[in-house]
């Protein structure tokens, strides 16, 4: 009886989904992501990132480039484009802008799934304001984004380590953060900010298994996605209701 009661209290294992299915989930196709966030001020990119993107780019020569992942309406990008004539600014979002408006010169807003998209050039600044919370293979995206930076470029993104899981559902934050730091990333736990200076090739020792879009709220208080990985210590291949990992399209060559 005790054994039966104990088994009854074990929560069911989540069903992991591949990224093709994940992109259609309501938690991921977020119509409120970065819709009202502006460049500077209270609800701004400068506050969330710990730097003013326009000020950072102003010191990068006559034609600086900024790539914003999960850009939403792109209000911050629009403001930066007006402040920085000659800048090349790109925003990429799964849902895309919802309000029709003319774009300032130098700004492009792309509607695309980041799992299959790559830029045509390298960038001085790459940002992702809370967008990684909704990406399935977020470590794979970080690997690719590292190669999209210029030699002196900067990547800044929010990361919730507690949403990174091993195949058996246990916390994978420690080995993941250790691997990220070994690859040159810096993590500020207080602000949940991950950063990398200087473009490079990055290969993290993890295999993506799938994602759980029903993981519940993360530190922001909003529902997020938990990402499951097999780690380099060769844990057993027994991920919860595992689906085969989706192949990641090769990154197109970039130039800068």
C-alpha positions in Angstrom: 0.0 0.0 0.0 2.8 2.4 0.9 4.6 1.7 -2.4 1.4 2.2 -4.4 0.7 5.5 -2.5 4.3 6.7 -3.2 4.0 5.9 -6.9 0.7 7.8 -7.0 2.4 11.0 -5.9 5.0 11.0 -8.6 4.0 13.7 -11.2 3.6 12.5 -14.8 6.5 13.1 -17.1 5.9 15.9 -19.6 5.5 15.2 -23.3 8.4 16.9 -25.1 7.7 18.5 -28.5 9.9 19.3 -31.4 10.5 22.9 -32.5 8.1 22.6 -35.4 5.2 21.9 -33.0 6.5 24.3 -30.4 6.3 27.4 -32.7 2.6 26.9 -33.0 2.0 26.8 -29.3 0.2 29.9 -27.7 3.0 30.3 -25.1 5.6 30.7 -27.9 3.6 32.6 -30.5 3.6 35.5 -28.0 1.6 38.4 -29.4 2.7 40.6 -26.4 6.4 40.1 -26.6 8.2 43.4 -26.7 5.1 45.2 -28.1 5.4 48.3 -26.0 9.1 48.2 -24.9 10.9 51.3 -26.1 14.5 52.3 -26.4 15.1 54.1 -23.1 13.1 54.8 -20.0 11.1 52.7 -17.6 9.9 49.9 -19.9 12.9 49.9 -22.2 15.7 48.0 -23.8 18.2 50.1 -22.0 16.8 49.1 -18.6 16.5 45.4 -19.5 19.9 45.1 -21.2 21.9 47.3 -18.8 23.0 49.4 -21.8 21.6 51.9 -24.2 21.8 50.2 -27.7 21.9 53.5 -29.5 24.8 54.8 -27.4 26.6 51.5 -27.8 26.2 51.6 -31.6 27.1 55.3 -31.9 30.7 54.4 -31.0 30.9 51.6 -33.7 31.6 53.7 -36.8 29.4 55.2 -39.5 27.4 52.1 -40.3 26.9 50.1 -37.1 24.7 47.0 -37.2 22.2 45.7 -34.6 20.3 42.4 -34.7 17.4 42.0 -32.2 15.9 38.6 -31.8 12.3 38.3 -30.7 11.8 42.0 -31.6 8.0 42.2 -31.4 6.7 45.6 -32.6 10.3 46.9 -32.9 9.6 50.3 -31.2 13.1 50.4 -29.8 14.6 49.6 -33.1 12.6 52.3 -34.9 13.9 54.9 -32.4 17.5 53.7 -32.8 17.2 53.9 -36.6 16.1 57.5 -36.4 19.0 58.4 -34.0 21.6 56.6 -36.1 21.6 57.5 -39.8 23.6 54.9 -41.7 23.0 52.1 -39.2 21.8 48.7 -40.3 19.2 47.4 -37.9 17.3 44.1 -38.1 14.5 42.7 -35.9 13.4 39.1 -36.2 10.2 37.9 -34.5 8.0 34.7 -34.9 4.8 36.8 -34.9 6.2 40.0 -36.4 4.9 43.6 -36.1 1.2 43.9 -35.8 0.7 47.6 -36.4 1.2 48.8 -40.0 3.7 51.7 -40.0 6.4 52.9 -42.3 9.9 51.8 -41.3 12.8 54.3 -40.9 15.6 54.0 -43.3 18.1 51.3 -42.4 15.5 49.2 -40.4 14.2 45.8 -41.5 11.7 43.8 -39.5 11.6 40.1 -40.4 8.9 37.6 -39.5 10.6 34.2 -39.2 11.2 31.2 -36.9 14.7 31.7 -35.4 15.3 28.0 -35.6 15.6 28.2 -39.4 16.8 31.8 -39.9 20.3 33.3 -40.1 21.5 36.8 -41.1 23.4 37.8 -44.2 26.0 39.7 -42.3 27.8 39.9 -38.9 26.6 42.4 -36.3 28.1 44.8 -33.8 25.2 44.2 -31.3 22.9 41.2 -30.9 20.1 41.3 -28.3 17.3 39.1 -27.2 15.1 40.7 -24.5 13.4 37.8 -22.7 13.0 36.0 -26.0 15.0 32.9 -25.1 12.3 31.9 -22.6 10.2 30.9 -25.6 12.8 29.2 -27.7 13.1 25.4 -27.7 16.8 24.8 -28.6 18.0 28.0 -26.9 21.6 26.6 -26.6 21.6 25.9 -30.3 20.5 29.5 -31.0 23.2 30.9 -28.7 25.8 28.8 -30.6 24.7 30.2 -33.9 24.3 33.8 -32.6 27.9 33.7 -31.3 29.1 33.3 -35.0 26.9 36.2 -36.1 28.9 38.8 -34.1 31.7 40.9 -35.4 35.1 40.4 -33.9 34.4 43.2 -31.3 30.6 42.7 -31.2 28.5 42.2 -28.2 25.6 39.7 -27.5 23.2 40.3 -24.6 20.3 38.0 -23.9 18.1 37.0 -20.9 18.5 33.4 -19.8 16.6 31.5 -17.2 18.9 28.6 -16.2 16.2 26.9 -14.2 14.3 26.1 -17.4 17.2 24.0 -18.7 16.6 20.3 -17.9 18.4 17.0 -18.3 16.7 14.1 -20.0 15.2 12.8 -16.7 13.8 16.3 -15.9 16.4 17.3 -13.3 18.1 20.7 -13.3 20.8 21.2 -15.9 21.7 24.8 -15.0 25.1 24.1 -13.4 26.6 22.1 -16.3 25.1 24.5 -18.9 26.4 27.6 -17.2 29.8 26.0 -16.7 30.0 25.2 -20.4 28.8 28.7 -21.4 31.4 30.3 -19.2 34.1 28.0 -20.7 33.0 29.2 -24.2 33.5 32.8 -23.2 30.0 33.9 -22.1 29.4 35.8 -18.9 26.2 35.3 -16.8 24.8 37.9 -14.3 22.5 36.0 -12.1 21.0 39.1 -10.5 19.6 40.3 -13.8 19.5 36.9 -15.6 21.6 38.4 -18.4 24.0 36.4 -20.5 26.6 38.2 -22.6 29.4 37.5 -25.0 32.0 39.8 -26.5 33.6 39.0 -29.8 32.3 36.7 -32.5 33.4 33.1 -32.4 32.5 29.5 -33.2 30.9 27.9 -30.1 30.1 24.2 -29.7 28.4 23.3 -26.4 28.5 19.7 -25.2 24.7 19.2 -25.2 22.2 17.4 -27.4 18.7 19.0 -27.7 15.9 16.5 -27.0 12.8 18.7 -27.1 10.8 21.2 -25.1 8.0 21.4 -22.6 5.7 24.3 -23.4 3.6 23.6 -20.2 6.5 24.3 -17.8 4.6 27.2 -16.2 5.8 30.6 -15.1 9.5 31.5 -14.9 11.2 34.2 -13.0 9.3 36.9 -15.0 6.0 35.5 -13.8 5.0 34.7 -17.4 4.6 31.1 -18.8 7.8 29.9 -20.4 9.3 26.8 -22.1 11.6 24.2 -20.5 14.3 22.9 -22.8 15.6 19.4 -22.4 19.2 18.3 -23.2 21.3 15.2 -22.9 24.5 16.3 -21.3 28.1 15.3 -22.0 28.2 12.8 -19.1 26.2 10.4 -21.3 23.2 10.2 -19.1 20.7 7.4 -20.2 18.6 8.1 -23.2 15.3 8.1 -21.3 13.9 11.6 -21.8 10.2 12.0 -20.8 8.0 10.9 -23.8 10.9 11.9 -26.0 10.5 12.9 -29.6 13.4 12.8 -32.0 15.4 16.0 -32.0 14.5 18.3 -34.9 17.4 18.8 -37.3 18.8 22.3 -37.2 19.2 23.9 -40.6 22.8 24.8 -41.3 23.7 28.4 -40.7 24.3 30.3 -44.0 27.8 31.8 -44.3 27.9 35.4 -43.0 30.1 38.2 -43.9 31.0 41.5 -42.3 
